[in-house]
Amino acid sequence: MSTWPPPSPGDIVWCHFPFLPETSPGPKPRPALVLGVREQEDGVAVKVAYGTTQRTTTLRSGEFLIAKAMHPVAFKQAGLAFDTKFDLNKVLDLPWSEQFFKVPPSLNQAYGQTPKLGSLHASMSHALFAAYGAARK
């Protein structure tokens, strides 16, 4: 359980994404893209896609990139510090809890003490849907 308000689809959050196939929180927090939010009896479950700042010059099927130089408005709205790619092949349902989500170290004044970094800009929707389609094949 969390005291934070639940995120919305399209939010980018600070997440201890598990090292798959493990299901325990990963050691290093990273950006994750919220794809869905579901109320459950024991709290809120959040469907998130893995984000990484590593190897952003190489995109594989099912991935899309938000880069500062290529997408300056989208990059700013996302609240990212570095170019980040999201992998729609790595998607998990996680409990919206302090076990998996943290307040980022560089606090964004717009969102206060929550894990939210920012949100996906509408200009990135084509890239998101293309990656989603490729990941589902």
N, C-alpha and C positions, 0 to 999 in steps of 0.2 A: 504494500500500500504506500501511497505517497500523499503528501500534503499539497503537492503542486496541482494546478488544474491540468486536465488531460490535454495532450497535444492535438493537433488537427492534421489530417492528411496533407502532405506538402510541407510540413514543418521539418526543419533540420535540427536535430537534437544531439547532445553530447552523450555518448553511449559507450558502455563497456561491452561491446559486441563480442559474443563468445567466439573462440577459435573452433570452428566446425571440425569434426562432428560433436565436439564438447558442447554442453549446454550451460556451463557455469560462466559467470562474467569473465570477460577477457581482462588481462592485466592493464591494458593501455586504453584510455578513453579515446574515442574518435567520432567524427561526424557520422550520423546515420540519418537516412531519409525516411520519414514516416509515410507509409503507404496506406495504412488503415488503423482504425481505433475501434475497439470493441468493449462494451461494458460486460462484465462478468459478475457472478455472485461474490467473488473474492476480490474484486477491484477492476482495474482497467488493463486490457491487453493491447499492446501496440505492435503492429506489423512494421518492421523496419528493414531497410536495405543497407548493406555494408558500405561504408565510405572509407576511402584511403587517400593519403597524399603521396603514396609511393607509386612509381612508374606511371605517372600521369601522361607521359608522351606516347604510351602504347595502350590503345583501347581494344579490348576483346569483345566478342559478341555478348550482348547483355549489359554492357557498361556504357555510361555516359559521363562527360566531364563538364565541370563548371570551372572555367579558367579566368583569372583576373584580366588578362590581356584580350581574350576573345569575347568575354561576356561580362564587361565591367559592371553593368547595372544588376545583372543576375548574381554576380559574385558578391556585390555589396549587400543585396537583399538576403542572400543565404547566410550572411554573418560568418563567412569562412575566413581563415587567416592565410590559407595556402590553396593553390589549385587542388581540387579534390575530384576524384572519380567515384561514382556510385555503381555498385555491382548488383544488378537485379537477379543474378544467379545465386546470390547469397542473401536470402530473405528469411527472417525469423519472427515469430510471435514471442514477445517478451512482456513480462509484467511491468507496468508503469510504476517502478519502485526505485528507491535509492540504491538497491543492489545492482541494478543495471544502468541507471541514468544518474548523471551528476550535473551540478551547476558548473559551467565552464570556468576555467581560471581567469580568463579575461572577460569579466562580467559585462554583458551588453546591457546598457542602461534601459533600453527599450523593453526588455523582458524581465529584468530584475533577477531575483534568486530562483530561477528555473533552469532546466536543462536546455531550453530553446536557444539556439544560435541565431536562427532566422527562418526564412521560408523560401521555397522554390519559386522563382519568378516565372510568370506565364510564358515568357519567351523560351523557356527550357522544356515546355510540355512536349514538343515534337521529339526531342532527344530522349525524354523519359519514356514516351510511348514506344519509340523504336527499340529502345533497350529492353523494355518489358516484353515486347513481342518477340524479340530475338531470344530472350531468356526462356520463354515458354515453349520454344521449338525443340 
